Structures are given as C-alpha cells and as structure tokens.
C-alpha cells in the first residue's frame, strides 16, 4: 500500500543473513512494475528456497567491510542479474568512462560518458579477498558451530527471561552472520550489556533506525511510522561472534549470560 507513482524500487535487507520472503516480495514488485534490489551485505552464501540470496533482484549489493564474514577491510560488490544494467554499471565503477570497452578493443579511445567514481579494489585487496572466498565453506562450518552452540545453550534461559533467539524459517539457509538476542525491553537490553561489560565481554546493540538518524530526519523520517523497527532496535543485543572465536571463550560468554537475571 506504500507503493505510489514515485516509487522506483523495493529494497530488501537480508538482515543477519536470513532471507526475506522473496517469493511474496518479488510478486509485489512485478505487479507494481518496480525494480527489486537486495541489500545482501549480511547474506553472502545464504539461501532461500534453495536459491542464493542476491540472485532474486535486478541487482544486489554485497559488503566486504571489516565487520563482515568475508572481508578485505573496505569495499564490496554489485551483483547484476539484469544484463541491461551491466554496461552502465561498468562505466560508473570506472570513474564514468568507457575504459573497459577500450581495453576490450570495442572503441579506439576512452572518454567520460556518464557519472561515476573509483569503485575498484586494489590488486592487494582483491587477493586478500579471493583467498577467503576460496575457503568460504570452511568458514561457514566454523560459524555454524558457534551459532548452534549459542542456540542450544541459551534457549531455555532466554525463554525464562522473556527474550527471543533468532528465528530461521524452514525455507532459509542462513549465512550465520551474527547471533543476537531480543530482550523483553530496552531496560533489560541495557542491563544485559552492562552485565557483560562488568565481566569484560563486549556485547553491543545494532543499528539505530535510519528514519531516526539526523539524515533520516532531514529526509522526512519524522513522519515515518515504523513501529517494528523502533521496537526491535531498542531490544536487540549481539553476542561475540567471529570466525576464530574459541569454544572456551564462547563458553565463558554463555556462562556469563546464564548468570544474568532481570
């Protein structure tokens, strides 16, 4: 019901590497005649209905920032599933020039033909990234083990607190990007973070809602009605989760968590 004549696209976010309901959303986009775009920064190697996240929309963005599972420090990738977008994307990433066409011998010189910037990774960053991509299955196995240990150890405790663990629909194969808790209230979330900090464990909340940010407010966010976003943002807390988290360190996180009561 929010789609109007000025709507250009529907952008979905596969938060925590768990796929959105892409069958439903894709049908809405198709009927409305708008482009579907995936923010897949958390979802590399995740699937929905056996299909890779990032392959549903006309395009998808991928992040290789330092906080992501596969990283080169900064940078990312644009995945294009619509062949009509490839030529312009290639120009935009090459500072607005048709330099790539020149290298392929399609033009005898290159020049500026569009807006653009320098979006290319350095060779060193690309090599660092490629080595991790070659090992992605091993990385996923380790992260799956960490996620599963948290889920098994904390489920009963979370239920007693009135907290929730991540929900993974049956048709999703998650990317094991993070493990979080949804506490029953903002006060409980803040108390849990303070409890972890007292034991020298860093557990943090996540994004503040975009419509409540200074930029969002300047763009009309004050009028936005996003009750679920506001609620979840106030209650979420993320537990330590990284590729080389040892079983011993994770067990300490679990034991400290189990010692928390409201």
N, C-alpha and C positions, 0 to 999 in steps of 0.2 A: 504493500500500500504506500510505501515511501517513494516508489519509482514515479518520476514525472517527466515532462518534456525535456528537462535539462540534464537528466541522468545520462552519464556517459558510460559508466561501468559499475559492476558489482565486484567488490574486492573482498575476498575471504581470507581469514588468517587461520592457519592450521596451528592453533596455539598448543604449545608443549609437544608438538609433533603428532597430535591426534587429529585426523582428518575431519573436516566439516562434512555435512550431509550434501555431498557434491551432486548426487543424482537429483535431489529436490532443487538445489540452488541453480544448477545448470538448466533445468527446465524453466525456472522462473526467468533466467536471463534470456533463454531462447525465445520465449513467448513475448518478452518485452523488447526484444531486438537490441539488447545492450551487451557489451563485451564483458566476459568473465575473466577476472585476474586473480591469481593465487599469490598470497604472501606466504611463501614456503620457507621462511628463514629458520623455523624450528623443525621442519618436516622432511629434511633430506633422508631418503631411504625408508620413509613411512609409506603405507599403502591404505587405500580404502577400496573395498570390494575387489581386492587382488590387483589393483591398479595403482601405479606410483603417484604419490602426491606431486603436484607440479605438472601433471600431464592432462589435467582436466580443462584448464582455462586457455584462452588465446595466448596468454603469457603468464609466467610465474617468476617471482624473484627469489633468489637464493642468497643467503648470507654466509660469508666465511670470516666474520668478525671474530675477535679473540674469545668471545663468550660462547661461540658455537662449537658443536661436536667436532666438525671438520673445519679447520681454520688456517688462514695464512696471515693472521693478525688483523687485517682490514680487507675490504673488497667483497665481491660477491659475483653472482652470475645472473643473467637474464635468460630464462628458458622460453623459447618461442615455439608454439605449437601451430601457429598460423603462418604459412610460408609468405604471405603478403607483407608481413611485418619485418622480415629478415633484412631486406636491403636497407630500409631506413634505420633500423637498429644498428647495423654495421656502420653506417655513416655517423650516427650520433656518438657512438663509442670512439670513433676516430676523429674527434675534435670537429665534427661537422664536415669532414672531407670524404671524397670517394677514393681515398688512398688504397683501400683493399681491392677495389676494381682495377686500379693501376697495377698493383702487384700481380694480379691475375692476367694482365695484358688486355683487359677489356676497354681501357682508354689509354691514350698516348701520354697523358699527363693528368695529375690530380689537382683538384681545387676545392674550394669551400662551396658546398651546395646546400647546407642546412645548419640548424643549430646543433651544438654538440659540446662535448668536453672530453677530457682524457680519462677514460674509464678502463684502461688496460692495466692488468697486473704486470709487475716486473717479472723477468725470467726467474729470478731467485724465489719470489713469492709463489710463482706457478709450480716450480719444482718442489717446494716445501708442501704445497697443497696436494700435488699429484701423488706424492709418497703416502699421504694419509688416505687418499681416495683408494689407492691400491689395497689398503688394509681395512677398509670400512667394515667388512663382515666381522673381523676380529674385534674391532672397536664396539660394534653393536652387541656382540655377545657379552663383552665385559659390562657394558652399560645395562643390558637386560638383567644380568645377575644382580647388579646394585639395586636396580628398580624393584626387582622381585623380592629381595631381602627386606627392603623398606616396607613393601606392601604386606608381606607376611607378618612382620614383627609389630607393625603399628595399627593393624586393622581393628583389633579388639579395643585397644587403648583409645583410638580415635572415636569409636562408637560411644564409649563411656563418656567422653568429653563433649559429645555432640558435634564433633568435627567430621569432615569428609575427606576421603582419599581421592586421587584421580579416578575418573570414570572413563573406561575404554570400551566403546561399543564393540559388539561382536564382529562387525564387518570392518573394523580398523586394525591394522598392524602398525602400532605406534613407532615413532622414531627414537623413543627413550631419551628425549631431550632434557627432561627435568623430572623431579619428584616434588610435589607440593602438598600442602595441607590447606583445607578451607576451614578455618576456625569458626566457632559459632558467633563471634562478634569481633569488632575492632579492638576492644579492650583485651580480649583473650589472645588475639594475634600479637598485640604489643607485649603482653606479659610473657608469652612463649619466646619471643625474640630476646627479651631481657633475660629470661631464664637460660637460654643458650649462651648469651654473651657472658653471663656470670661464670659459665663453665668454659669460656674461651673457645666457643664454637660460633662460627658466623652463619646465621640463618637470616635470610632477608625477605622482604616483600618484593613485589614486581612492579610493573609499570603503573604510573598514575594514569587515569583515563585521559585520552587525548583531548576530549571536549572540556576538561577542567584545567588544561595547561594554559599558560599565557598565550601561546599561539592559537590554541583552540578557542579560547575566549574571544580573541580578536576576530576569529572567523565565524562567529555565531554560536559557539559552543554553549553559551549561557542558556540558550533556548533548547538545547538538546535534551531529550528525555531518554536516558539510558540507565534505567534502574538496576538491571542485572550487572552491567559493567561497574557501576558505582559500588554495588554491594560486594561483588567478588574482589574488587581492588582493595577494599578495606579489610578483607578477611584472609587473603591468601598469604602463605609463608612458604618459602622454598628451602628445602633441606640441602646440605652439601652434596653435590653430585658432579663428579668429574671423572675422566677416563681412568686415572690411576689411583682413585680412592681405594685404600686398602680395606680388607674385610675387618681388620682390627679397629681402624679409625671409624669405619661405618658403625661397628658395634657400639663404640663409645657414643656416637651421635644417638643411636637408638636408645641406649641406656639412659642418657640424659633426658631424652624426650619422655620416656616412660616414667621418669621422676617428676614430671610436671603435672600439676592438677590445678583446676580453677576453683 
